[in-house]
Amino acid sequence: MTALFSLVFTISLYWGAKWCYKHKPKVYLSPLLTVPVLVGGCLLLTGISYESYDAGAQWLSRMLEPATIAFAVPLYKYFNILKKHAAEIFISVFSGSIAAILSSMAIAKMLHLNPQIVESLIPRSVTTPIAMGVSETIGGIPAITAVFVIMTGLLGSIIGPIIIHLLRIDNDIARGVLLGTGAHGAGTSKAFEFSSITGTISSLSMILAALITLFTVPWILSVLPILL
């Protein structure tokens, strides 16, 4: 498989999955779920190595960082709303981020996972580029972290709307913080389906959660090494 074919193949699968999801928005048709499964299945059936496939598809991974930066556009558009609710948003995201870190450490400890897997699991609730960087910094395995991030985003984008519906949360700020903090990029994509303001708050929450995790994880690990 040539590098160009890998790139075109992945993009084609994504657009096909996105078309299906648009016409039938069911969880099992989400591109976040279907595309990795289809790509993995094709590689297994054809015997193509991951290294050969990644030679072309890696460019899509590298686009994650500029794509994350692009969230600054809606932040600028709704700056007045963000400024008005800055305290509530920060406190909520900070609390959610710390809870995500501590719960990941505690659950991993209960399951008796080895320290390196625990360190790979800790940054699961932030966007992929930063999560992988945090994982590498604290001694985790970035590739495994990426899997945990995808699983968290997928589950969060499924469970989040259910919680919003059950609790009848109709406030854009609350919905955005919930989805952005709990399910990062996938949650933000879902948030924009509610409203542009919900999506914007989710974007900000995702970025804040990433920064909070980046700066607090090393400190938490130094204070609570017993959880490793």
N, C-alpha and C positions, 0 to 999 in steps of 0.2 A: 504494500500500500504506500503510495507516494505521499509526501507531505501535503501537497495540494489536494489530493483526493480525500485525505483525512479531514482536512478543513471543510471542504465542500460537503462531504458526507455528514459531518456533525451538524453543520448549519441547516442542511436539508431536513435532517431528522427533527431538529428543533422547530423549524417553521411548520413542518407537518404536524408535530405534536401540538404546537400552539394553535393551529387551525382547528384541530379536533377539539381542543379544550374550549376554544371560543364558541364553537357550535354546540358543544355538549360539556358544560363546565362541571364535570365530575372529578372528584379527588383523584381517582385512579387514572385519569387522563392528563393530569398535571405534567407539563414538560419537565419539571424538576424531578419527577419520578420516572416517567416513561423513557426519556432520552438516555440517562445513564444505563438503564436496564437494557435498552435496545443496543446501545454501543457495546456494552459488556458482552451481551449475547453474540453479537456479530464477531467480536474479537475471538471469543471462545470457539465459535463454529468454523471460522476461517483459519484459526491458528496463528493469527497475526500478533506479534508481540506488542505490549503496551508502549515500549520505547519507539517502535516504528510509527504507531498511531500518534503518539504524543509529539513527534517531530513536526507535525502540521497543526494538530489541535492545541498545542501549547499557546498559540497566539490568542486563542479565545480566553484562556486563563489569564493572560497578561492584560486583557482588556477589563478585567474586574476592577482594577484600581482606578482607571479613568472613569469607568461607569459609576463607581461609588462617589467620585468627586462631582459627577454631574448632578447629584442630588442637591447641590448647592443652589441650583436654579429655582426650584420651588421654595427653598428656604428664604431666598431673597424676596420672592414674590409675596410671601406671607410674613415678612419680618415683624410687622406690628403685632400680629397675633402671638408670635413666638415671644416677643419682648414682654407682652402683657402677662403671659403665663409661664415665664421663665423659671420662677421658683418652684412651682408645682411640677413642671416637667423634669427639672434637674433632680429634685428630691425623689420623685417616683422612679426615674431611670437609675439613679444611684442605688436605691434600695433593691430594685429588681436585679441589677447587675451583681451586687454583692450576694444576694440570695442565690442567683444562678451559679456563681463560683463555689460558694459553700456547699450547696446541695450536690453539685457535681462531685466535689471532693468526698463528701460524706457517703454518697451512693456507691462511688467507686471503691471506697474503703470497705463498705459493707459487703461488696461482691468479691473482695480480696483480689482486686486487680493489681498488677505490679505497678510500681511507681511511675514508670515511663508511660504506661497507658493512662494512668491518672492524670499526668501532666498533659497528655494529649487531649484528654476530655475536658479539662478545666475551661478553656476558652471557647467552648462549643456554641455559646450564645451570642457571638459577635460575627460580623461579616468576614468572609473567608480570607481575604488577604491579610487582615490584621490578626485573625485567629491563628493562622499558620505562622505568622511572625512571632506571636506570643508563645506559641507552642515550642518553636525552635529555641527561643530565648531561655525558657525554663527547663528545657531538656526533653520535651515531648517529641513525637513523630508527626511532622506537618501533614503528611499524606493521610494518616489516621484521623488527625484533627479535622481535615477537610470533609471526611466521611461523617464525622459527628456533627459538623456544622450543617451539612445538607439534611441529615436526619432531623436535627432540631428545627431547621427552617420549615421542612415539610410538615412535621407534626404540629409545629406552632401555627402554621397557616391553615391547618385543618381544625385544630382545637380552639384557636383564638376566636374565629367567628361564631363557633358554637357557644363559647362563654359569653360573648357579646350579646348573642340572641337570648340565652337563658337568663342573664342578669339584666337584660333590657338596657344595655349601655348605649345611649344615643348621643353622648357628648363626643365631639370630634377629638378633643384633647385626650380624653381617657382611652378611646379606641386606638388612637395613633400610638400612644405610649405603650399600650398593651402589646400591640402587634410588632412595633419596632424594637422594643426591648426583648420580647420573648422569641421573636422569629426573624430578626434582622432583615436581610434582603427579600426573602420569600414573604415575610410578613408585610413588608413595605409594599410589595407588589399587590398583595391582597388588600392592603389599606386603601390604595388608590381606587379600588373597586367600590369602596364606601363613599368617598368624596376626596376631592383634591386637598382639602385641609387635613383630613385624616391621614392621607398619604404623606403630606408635608411633615406633620408632627411625627409620624412613624420614621421618616427619613432622619430627622433630627435625633430622635430617640436612638436609632440604630448607630449613628455616629457617636453620640455621647456614651452609649454603652460600650462601644469599642475603645474609646479613650479611657473610660473609667477602668475597664478590664486591663488595658495595657499598663496603666500606672499602679493599680492596686494588687494585681496578682503576685508580683515578686514580694511585696510587703506581707500579704496574707500567707504566702508559703513560708516566709521567715518566722512568722508569729505562730502559725499552726502546722508545724511540720509533722505532728502526730497524725494528721489526716492523710499523709502520704504513705 
